[in-house]
Amino acid sequence: MIKRMLIMLLVVGLVLGAVFGFIAFKNKMIKQYLAEHGHPPQTVSTATARYEEWRSSLRAVGTLKA
């Protein structure tokens, strides 16, 4: 009975160690990739400003509560 328990604990420990080891390895590789490549440059769009008349009121249906 004790031998079975020790084998089970050893197997569970190995499985948990493999899972947490993989997560740590994955995080290390992601950090290494980002350190080498960095973030890509951001795309910026532009538009020419133009003058436009705005209406002084807006028609709407509904209620407004402050």
PDB file with one MODEL, atoms N, CA, C and O in Angstrom:
MODEL        1
ATOM      1  N   MET A   1       0.825  -1.195   0.000  1.00  0.00           N
ATOM      2  CA  MET A   1       0.000   0.000   0.000  1.00  0.00           C
ATOM      3  C   MET A   1       0.867   1.257   0.000  1.00  0.00           C
ATOM      4  O   MET A   1       0.587   2.203  -0.736  1.00  0.00           O
ATOM      5  N   ILE A   2       1.904   1.272   0.809  1.00  0.00           N
ATOM      6  CA  ILE A   2       2.788   2.433   0.885  1.00  0.00           C
ATOM      7  C   ILE A   2       3.526   2.607  -0.441  1.00  0.00           C
ATOM      8  O   ILE A   2       3.742   3.730  -0.897  1.00  0.00           O
ATOM      9  N   LYS A   3       3.911   1.484  -1.056  1.00  0.00           N
ATOM     10  CA  LYS A   3       4.632   1.547  -2.320  1.00  0.00           C
ATOM     11  C   LYS A   3       3.760   2.182  -3.402  1.00  0.00           C
ATOM     12  O   LYS A   3       4.243   2.997  -4.187  1.00  0.00           O
ATOM     13  N   ARG A   4       2.484   1.813  -3.446  1.00  0.00           N
ATOM     14  CA  ARG A   4       1.550   2.404  -4.417  1.00  0.00           C
ATOM     15  C   ARG A   4       1.411   3.906  -4.196  1.00  0.00           C
ATOM     16  O   ARG A   4       1.396   4.682  -5.151  1.00  0.00           O
ATOM     17  N   MET A   5       1.311   4.306  -2.946  1.00  0.00           N
ATOM     18  CA  MET A   5       1.165   5.727  -2.617  1.00  0.00           C
ATOM     19  C   MET A   5       2.402   6.503  -3.062  1.00  0.00           C
ATOM     20  O   MET A   5       2.277   7.591  -3.625  1.00  0.00           O
ATOM     21  N   LEU A   6       3.574   5.968  -2.820  1.00  0.00           N
ATOM     22  CA  LEU A   6       4.804   6.646  -3.225  1.00  0.00           C
ATOM     23  C   LEU A   6       4.904   6.755  -4.747  1.00  0.00           C
ATOM     24  O   LEU A   6       5.314   7.791  -5.271  1.00  0.00           O
ATOM     25  N   ILE A   7       4.531   5.694  -5.451  1.00  0.00           N
ATOM     26  CA  ILE A   7       4.549   5.735  -6.918  1.00  0.00           C
ATOM     27  C   ILE A   7       3.558   6.772  -7.422  1.00  0.00           C
ATOM     28  O   ILE A   7       3.882   7.540  -8.328  1.00  0.00           O
ATOM     29  N   MET A   8       2.360   6.809  -6.854  1.00  0.00           N
ATOM     30  CA  MET A   8       1.344   7.782  -7.262  1.00  0.00           C
ATOM     31  C   MET A   8       1.824   9.208  -6.996  1.00  0.00           C
ATOM     32  O   MET A   8       1.660  10.079  -7.850  1.00  0.00           O
ATOM     33  N   LEU A   9       2.407   9.459  -5.839  1.00  0.00           N
ATOM     34  CA  LEU A   9       2.911  10.793  -5.524  1.00  0.00           C
ATOM     35  C   LEU A   9       4.051  11.187  -6.460  1.00  0.00           C
ATOM     36  O   LEU A   9       4.146  12.344  -6.868  1.00  0.00           O
ATOM     37  N   LEU A  10       4.905  10.244  -6.797  1.00  0.00           N
ATOM     38  CA  LEU A  10       5.999  10.513  -7.723  1.00  0.00           C
ATOM     39  C   LEU A  10       5.464  10.869  -9.106  1.00  0.00           C
ATOM     40  O   LEU A  10       5.942  11.816  -9.731  1.00  0.00           O
ATOM     41  N   VAL A  11       4.481  10.121  -9.585  1.00  0.00           N
ATOM     42  CA  VAL A  11       3.894  10.390 -10.905  1.00  0.00           C
ATOM     43  C   VAL A  11       3.190  11.747 -10.906  1.00  0.00           C
ATOM     44  O   VAL A  11       3.349  12.522 -11.850  1.00  0.00           O
ATOM     45  N   VAL A  12       2.425  12.040  -9.875  1.00  0.00           N
ATOM     46  CA  VAL A  12       1.735  13.335  -9.791  1.00  0.00           C
ATOM     47  C   VAL A  12       2.758  14.468  -9.733  1.00  0.00           C
ATOM     48  O   VAL A  12       2.577  15.499 -10.380  1.00  0.00           O
ATOM     49  N   GLY A  13       3.818  14.287  -8.971  1.00  0.00           N
ATOM     50  CA  GLY A  13       4.870  15.300  -8.900  1.00  0.00           C
ATOM     51  C   GLY A  13       5.536  15.524 -10.247  1.00  0.00           C
ATOM     52  O   GLY A  13       5.822  16.662 -10.617  1.00  0.00           O
ATOM     53  N   LEU A  14       5.787  14.445 -10.984  1.00  0.00           N
ATOM     54  CA  LEU A  14       6.393  14.578 -12.311  1.00  0.00           C
ATOM     55  C   LEU A  14       5.461  15.295 -13.282  1.00  0.00           C
ATOM     56  O   LEU A  14       5.904  16.139 -14.062  1.00  0.00           O
ATOM     57  N   VAL A  15       4.180  14.963 -13.237  1.00  0.00           N
ATOM     58  CA  VAL A  15       3.214  15.615 -14.137  1.00  0.00           C
ATOM     59  C   VAL A  15       3.109  17.099 -13.808  1.00  0.00           C
ATOM     60  O   VAL A  15       3.161  17.935 -14.709  1.00  0.00           O
ATOM     61  N   LEU A  16       2.963  17.434 -12.535  1.00  0.00           N
ATOM     62  CA  LEU A  16       2.881  18.848 -12.152  1.00  0.00           C
ATOM     63  C   LEU A  16       4.175  19.590 -12.482  1.00  0.00           C
ATOM     64  O   LEU A  16       4.137  20.734 -12.936  1.00  0.00           O
ATOM     65  N   GLY A  17       5.307  18.949 -12.258  1.00  0.00           N
ATOM     66  CA  GLY A  17       6.582  19.561 -12.609  1.00  0.00           C
ATOM     67  C   GLY A  17       6.689  19.818 -14.102  1.00  0.00           C
ATOM     68  O   GLY A  17       7.206  20.854 -14.521  1.00  0.00           O
ATOM     69  N   ALA A  18       6.199  18.876 -14.914  1.00  0.00           N
ATOM     70  CA  ALA A  18       6.231  19.056 -16.366  1.00  0.00           C
ATOM     71  C   ALA A  18       5.325  20.202 -16.793  1.00  0.00           C
ATOM     72  O   ALA A  18       5.701  20.998 -17.653  1.00  0.00           O
ATOM     73  N   VAL A  19       4.143  20.298 -16.206  1.00  0.00           N
ATOM     74  CA  VAL A  19       3.207  21.368 -16.569  1.00  0.00           C
ATOM     75  C   VAL A  19       3.787  22.730 -16.195  1.00  0.00           C
ATOM     76  O   VAL A  19       3.826  23.636 -17.028  1.00  0.00           O
ATOM     77  N   PHE A  20       4.232  22.881 -14.962  1.00  0.00           N
ATOM     78  CA  PHE A  20       4.778  24.169 -14.530  1.00  0.00           C
ATOM     79  C   PHE A  20       6.101  24.483 -15.231  1.00  0.00           C
ATOM     80  O   PHE A  20       6.404  25.646 -15.494  1.00  0.00           O
ATOM     81  N   GLY A  21       6.878  23.458 -15.530  1.00  0.00           N
ATOM     82  CA  GLY A  21       8.108  23.666 -16.282  1.00  0.00           C
ATOM     83  C   GLY A  21       7.821  24.166 -17.686  1.00  0.00           C
ATOM     84  O   GLY A  21       8.522  25.045 -18.189  1.00  0.00           O
ATOM     85  N   PHE A  22       6.793  23.611 -18.326  1.00  0.00           N
ATOM     86  CA  PHE A  22       6.422  24.061 -19.667  1.00  0.00           C
ATOM     87  C   PHE A  22       5.941  25.505 -19.641  1.00  0.00           C
ATOM     88  O   PHE A  22       6.285  26.288 -20.527  1.00  0.00           O
ATOM     89  N   ILE A  23       5.155  25.863 -18.642  1.00  0.00           N
ATOM     90  CA  ILE A  23       4.663  27.246 -18.534  1.00  0.00           C
ATOM     91  C   ILE A  23       5.839  28.204 -18.343  1.00  0.00           C
ATOM     92  O   ILE A  23       5.879  29.265 -18.967  1.00  0.00           O
ATOM     93  N   ALA A  24       6.786  27.845 -17.497  1.00  0.00           N
ATOM     94  CA  ALA A  24       7.957  28.700 -17.279  1.00  0.00           C
ATOM     95  C   ALA A  24       8.788  28.814 -18.556  1.00  0.00           C
ATOM     96  O   ALA A  24       9.265  29.898 -18.891  1.00  0.00           O
ATOM     97  N   PHE A  25       8.964  27.702 -19.269  1.00  0.00           N
ATOM     98  CA  PHE A  25       9.718  27.718 -20.527  1.00  0.00           C
ATOM     99  C   PHE A  25       9.026  28.591 -21.562  1.00  0.00           C
ATOM    100  O   PHE A  25       9.682  29.351 -22.274  1.00  0.00           O
ATOM    101  N   LYS A  26       7.704  28.485 -21.649  1.00  0.00           N
ATOM    102  CA  LYS A  26       6.940  29.289 -22.608  1.00  0.00           C
ATOM    103  C   LYS A  26       7.090  30.778 -22.303  1.00  0.00           C
ATOM    104  O   LYS A  26       7.316  31.575 -23.213  1.00  0.00           O
ATOM    105  N   ASN A  27       6.967  31.156 -21.034  1.00  0.00           N
ATOM    106  CA  ASN A  27       7.123  32.563 -20.651  1.00  0.00           C
ATOM    107  C   ASN A  27       8.528  33.072 -20.964  1.00  0.00           C
ATOM    108  O   ASN A  27       8.693  34.206 -21.413  1.00  0.00           O
ATOM    109  N   LYS A  28       9.536  32.240 -20.730  1.00  0.00           N
ATOM    110  CA  LYS A  28      10.911  32.629 -21.031  1.00  0.00           C
ATOM    111  C   LYS A  28      11.087  32.865 -22.530  1.00  0.00           C
ATOM    112  O   LYS A  28      11.727  33.836 -22.933  1.00  0.00           O
ATOM    113  N   MET A  29      10.529  31.994 -23.347  1.00  0.00           N
ATOM    114  CA  MET A  29      10.673  32.131 -24.798  1.00  0.00           C
ATOM    115  C   MET A  29       9.927  33.363 -25.313  1.00  0.00           C
ATOM    116  O   MET A  29      10.404  34.031 -26.230  1.00  0.00           O
ATOM    117  N   ILE A  30       8.775  33.669 -24.742  1.00  0.00           N
ATOM    118  CA  ILE A  30       8.025  34.865 -25.147  1.00  0.00           C
ATOM    119  C   ILE A  30       8.825  36.115 -24.804  1.00  0.00           C
ATOM    120  O   ILE A  30       8.927  37.026 -25.625  1.00  0.00           O
ATOM    121  N   LYS A  31       9.392  36.171 -23.602  1.00  0.00           N
ATOM    122  CA  LYS A  31      10.210  37.327 -23.212  1.00  0.00           C
ATOM    123  C   LYS A  31      11.421  37.470 -24.123  1.00  0.00           C
ATOM    124  O   LYS A  31      11.779  38.582 -24.511  1.00  0.00           O
ATOM    125  N   GLN A  32      12.049  36.360 -24.462  1.00  0.00           N
ATOM    126  CA  GLN A  32      13.214  36.398 -25.346  1.00  0.00           C
ATOM    127  C   GLN A  32      12.817  36.906 -26.730  1.00  0.00           C
ATOM    128  O   GLN A  32      13.537  37.713 -27.318  1.00  0.00           O
ATOM    129  N   TYR A  33      11.692  36.448 -27.253  1.00  0.00           N
ATOM    130  CA  TYR A  33      11.233  36.891 -28.573  1.00  0.00           C
ATOM    131  C   TYR A  33      10.949  38.391 -28.576  1.00  0.00           C
ATOM    132  O   TYR A  33      11.361  39.102 -29.492  1.00  0.00           O
ATOM    133  N   LEU A  34      10.246  38.868 -27.552  1.00  0.00           N
ATOM    134  CA  LEU A  34       9.920  40.292 -27.484  1.00  0.00           C
ATOM    135  C   LEU A  34      11.172  41.146 -27.301  1.00  0.00           C
ATOM    136  O   LEU A  34      11.236  42.262 -27.816  1.00  0.00           O
ATOM    137  N   ALA A  35      12.164  40.638 -26.578  1.00  0.00           N
ATOM    138  CA  ALA A  35      13.404  41.392 -26.393  1.00  0.00           C
ATOM    139  C   ALA A  35      14.169  41.512 -27.710  1.00  0.00           C
ATOM    140  O   ALA A  35      14.794  42.539 -27.973  1.00  0.00           O
ATOM    141  N   GLU A  36      14.121  40.477 -28.528  1.00  0.00           N
ATOM    142  CA  GLU A  36      14.842  40.501 -29.802  1.00  0.00           C
ATOM    143  C   GLU A  36      14.118  41.319 -30.859  1.00  0.00           C
ATOM    144  O   GLU A  36      14.746  42.069 -31.606  1.00  0.00           O
ATOM    145  N   HIS A  37      12.813  41.176 -30.922  1.00  0.00           N
ATOM    146  CA  HIS A  37      12.059  41.793 -32.010  1.00  0.00           C
ATOM    147  C   HIS A  37      11.374  43.091 -31.616  1.00  0.00           C
ATOM    148  O   HIS A  37      11.165  43.952 -32.471  1.00  0.00           O
ATOM    149  N   GLY A  38      11.030  43.252 -30.392  1.00  0.00           N
ATOM    150  CA  GLY A  38      10.343  44.468 -29.957  1.00  0.00           C
ATOM    151  C   GLY A  38       8.941  44.542 -30.533  1.00  0.00           C
ATOM    152  O   GLY A  38       8.460  43.605 -31.169  1.00  0.00           O
ATOM    153  N   HIS A  39       8.311  45.654 -30.301  1.00  0.00           N
ATOM    154  CA  HIS A  39       6.963  45.854 -30.800  1.00  0.00           C
ATOM    155  C   HIS A  39       7.028  46.459 -32.195  1.00  0.00           C
ATOM    156  O   HIS A  39       7.912  47.271 -32.470  1.00  0.00           O
ATOM    157  N   PRO A  40       6.111  46.080 -33.080  1.00  0.00           N
ATOM    158  CA  PRO A  40       6.108  46.674 -34.414  1.00  0.00           C
ATOM    159  C   PRO A  40       5.694  48.139 -34.342  1.00  0.00           C
ATOM    160  O   PRO A  40       4.981  48.533 -33.418  1.00  0.00           O
ATOM    161  N   PRO A  41       6.131  48.952 -35.306  1.00  0.00           N
ATOM    162  CA  PRO A  41       5.745  50.365 -35.285  1.00  0.00           C
ATOM    163  C   PRO A  41       4.236  50.514 -35.467  1.00  0.00           C
ATOM    164  O   PRO A  41       3.603  49.733 -36.177  1.00  0.00           O
ATOM    165  N   GLN A  42       3.680  51.517 -34.823  1.00  0.00           N
ATOM    166  CA  GLN A  42       2.248  51.757 -34.896  1.00  0.00           C
ATOM    167  C   GLN A  42       1.891  52.484 -36.186  1.00  0.00           C
ATOM    168  O   GLN A  42       2.627  53.360 -36.640  1.00  0.00           O
ATOM    169  N   THR A  43       0.764  52.115 -36.768  1.00  0.00           N
ATOM    170  CA  THR A  43       0.277  52.785 -37.958  1.00  0.00           C
ATOM    171  C   THR A  43      -0.478  54.033 -37.537  1.00  0.00           C
ATOM    172  O   THR A  43      -1.304  53.991 -36.626  1.00  0.00           O
ATOM    173  N   VAL A  44      -0.194  55.140 -38.201  1.00  0.00           N
ATOM    174  CA  VAL A  44      -0.840  56.410 -37.880  1.00  0.00           C
ATOM    175  C   VAL A  44      -1.519  56.930 -39.135  1.00  0.00           C
ATOM    176  O   VAL A  44      -0.893  57.031 -40.191  1.00  0.00           O
ATOM    177  N   SER A  45      -2.795  57.260 -39.020  1.00  0.00           N
ATOM    178  CA  SER A  45      -3.534  57.834 -40.139  1.00  0.00           C
ATOM    179  C   SER A  45      -3.684  59.331 -39.921  1.00  0.00           C
ATOM    180  O   SER A  45      -3.768  59.797 -38.784  1.00  0.00           O
ATOM    181  N   THR A  46      -3.716  60.078 -41.012  1.00  0.00           N
ATOM    182  CA  THR A  46      -3.887  61.522 -40.906  1.00  0.00           C
ATOM    183  C   THR A  46      -5.036  61.965 -41.792  1.00  0.00           C
ATOM    184  O   THR A  46      -5.413  61.278 -42.742  1.00  0.00           O
ATOM    185  N   ALA A  47      -5.577  63.110 -41.469  1.00  0.00           N
ATOM    186  CA  ALA A  47      -6.640  63.711 -42.275  1.00  0.00           C
ATOM    187  C   ALA A  47      -6.452  65.219 -42.240  1.00  0.00           C
ATOM    188  O   ALA A  47      -5.985  65.779 -41.248  1.00  0.00           O
ATOM    189  N   THR A  48      -6.816  65.854 -43.317  1.00  0.00           N
ATOM    190  CA  THR A  48      -6.715  67.307 -43.386  1.00  0.00           C
ATOM    191  C   THR A  48      -7.921  67.922 -42.699  1.00  0.00           C
ATOM    192  O   THR A  48      -9.057  67.519 -42.947  1.00  0.00           O
ATOM    193  N   ALA A  49      -7.676  68.896 -41.837  1.00  0.00           N
ATOM    194  CA  ALA A  49      -8.767  69.575 -41.141  1.00  0.00           C
ATOM    195  C   ALA A  49      -9.497  70.480 -42.121  1.00  0.00           C
ATOM    196  O   ALA A  49      -8.883  71.122 -42.972  1.00  0.00           O
ATOM    197  N   ARG A  50     -10.812  70.520 -41.986  1.00  0.00           N
ATOM    198  CA  ARG A  50     -11.602  71.401 -42.856  1.00  0.00           C
ATOM    199  C   ARG A  50     -12.719  72.033 -42.047  1.00  0.00           C
ATOM    200  O   ARG A  50     -13.157  71.487 -41.034  1.00  0.00           O
ATOM    201  N   TYR A  51     -13.164  73.164 -42.498  1.00  0.00           N
ATOM    202  CA  TYR A  51     -14.221  73.900 -41.828  1.00  0.00           C
ATOM    203  C   TYR A  51     -15.561  73.293 -42.217  1.00  0.00           C
ATOM    204  O   TYR A  51     -15.777  72.924 -43.371  1.00  0.00           O
ATOM    205  N   GLU A  52     -16.474  73.191 -41.224  1.00  0.00           N
ATOM    206  CA  GLU A  52     -17.779  72.613 -41.487  1.00  0.00           C
ATOM    207  C   GLU A  52     -18.806  73.289 -40.590  1.00  0.00           C
ATOM    208  O   GLU A  52     -18.533  73.540 -39.416  1.00  0.00           O
ATOM    209  N   GLU A  53     -19.966  73.582 -41.121  1.00  0.00           N
ATOM    210  CA  GLU A  53     -21.053  74.175 -40.332  1.00  0.00           C
ATOM    211  C   GLU A  53     -21.747  73.074 -39.534  1.00  0.00           C
ATOM    212  O   GLU A  53     -22.050  72.003 -40.059  1.00  0.00           O
ATOM    213  N   TRP A  54     -21.992  73.362 -38.256  1.00  0.00           N
ATOM    214  CA  TRP A  54     -22.698  72.422 -37.414  1.00  0.00           C
ATOM    215  C   TRP A  54     -24.075  72.978 -37.089  1.00  0.00           C
ATOM    216  O   TRP A  54     -24.254  74.185 -36.925  1.00  0.00           O
ATOM    217  N   ARG A  55     -25.031  72.084 -37.001  1.00  0.00           N
ATOM    218  CA  ARG A  55     -26.365  72.518 -36.589  1.00  0.00           C
ATOM    219  C   ARG A  55     -26.353  72.797 -35.094  1.00  0.00           C
ATOM    220  O   ARG A  55     -25.638  72.146 -34.333  1.00  0.00           O
ATOM    221  N   SER A  56     -27.149  73.769 -34.689  1.00  0.00           N
ATOM    222  CA  SER A  56     -27.167  74.126 -33.268  1.00  0.00           C
ATOM    223  C   SER A  56     -28.092  73.223 -32.456  1.00  0.00           C
ATOM    224  O   SER A  56     -28.073  73.282 -31.226  1.00  0.00           O
ATOM    225  N   SER A  57     -28.892  72.398 -33.107  1.00  0.00           N
ATOM    226  CA  SER A  57     -29.778  71.490 -32.378  1.00  0.00           C
ATOM    227  C   SER A  57     -29.774  70.130 -33.068  1.00  0.00           C
ATOM    228  O   SER A  57     -29.351  69.982 -34.214  1.00  0.00           O
ATOM    229  N   LEU A  58     -30.261  69.152 -32.323  1.00  0.00           N
ATOM    230  CA  LEU A  58     -30.298  67.791 -32.826  1.00  0.00           C
ATOM    231  C   LEU A  58     -31.640  67.194 -32.449  1.00  0.00           C
ATOM    232  O   LEU A  58     -32.045  67.256 -31.288  1.00  0.00           O
ATOM    233  N   ARG A  59     -32.327  66.621 -33.408  1.00  0.00           N
ATOM    234  CA  ARG A  59     -33.625  66.003 -33.129  1.00  0.00           C
ATOM    235  C   ARG A  59     -33.384  64.569 -32.689  1.00  0.00           C
ATOM    236  O   ARG A  59     -32.620  63.830 -33.310  1.00  0.00           O
ATOM    237  N   ALA A  60     -34.055  64.190 -31.601  1.00  0.00           N
ATOM    238  CA  ALA A  60     -33.887  62.842 -31.073  1.00  0.00           C
ATOM    239  C   ALA A  60     -35.167  62.398 -30.394  1.00  0.00           C
ATOM    240  O   ALA A  60     -35.997  63.222 -30.011  1.00  0.00           O
ATOM    241  N   VAL A  61     -35.322  61.108 -30.247  1.00  0.00           N
ATOM    242  CA  VAL A  61     -36.470  60.537 -29.556  1.00  0.00           C
ATOM    243  C   VAL A  61     -35.943  59.888 -28.282  1.00  0.00           C
ATOM    244  O   VAL A  61     -34.953  59.157 -28.321  1.00  0.00           O
ATOM    245  N   GLY A  62     -36.594  60.148 -27.163  1.00  0.00           N
ATOM    246  CA  GLY A  62     -36.157  59.550 -25.911  1.00  0.00           C
ATOM    247  C   GLY A  62     -36.167  60.562 -24.792  1.00  0.00           C
ATOM    248  O   GLY A  62     -36.642  61.687 -24.947  1.00  0.00           O
ATOM    249  N   THR A  63     -35.633  60.140 -23.659  1.00  0.00           N
ATOM    250  CA  THR A  63     -35.575  61.022 -22.502  1.00  0.00           C
ATOM    251  C   THR A  63     -34.141  61.119 -22.013  1.00  0.00           C
ATOM    252  O   THR A  63     -33.302  60.264 -22.298  1.00  0.00           O
ATOM    253  N   LEU A  64     -33.887  62.179 -21.273  1.00  0.00           N
ATOM    254  CA  LEU A  64     -32.556  62.403 -20.716  1.00  0.00           C
ATOM    255  C   LEU A  64     -32.707  62.730 -19.242  1.00  0.00           C
ATOM    256  O   LEU A  64     -33.495  63.598 -18.867  1.00  0.00           O
ATOM    257  N   LYS A  65     -31.953  62.034 -18.413  1.00  0.00           N
ATOM    258  CA  LYS A  65     -31.976  62.288 -16.979  1.00  0.00           C
ATOM    259  C   LYS A  65     -30.581  62.643 -16.531  1.00  0.00           C
ATOM    260  O   LYS A  65     -29.611  61.985 -16.907  1.00  0.00           O
ATOM    261  N   ALA A  66     -30.479  63.689 -15.721  1.00  0.00           N
ATOM    262  CA  ALA A  66     -29.164  64.095 -15.227  1.00  0.00           C
ATOM    263  C   ALA A  66     -28.899  63.471 -13.880  1.00  0.00           C
ATOM    264  O   ALA A  66     -27.839  63.692 -13.295  1.00  0.00           O
TER     265      ALA A  66
ENDMDL
END
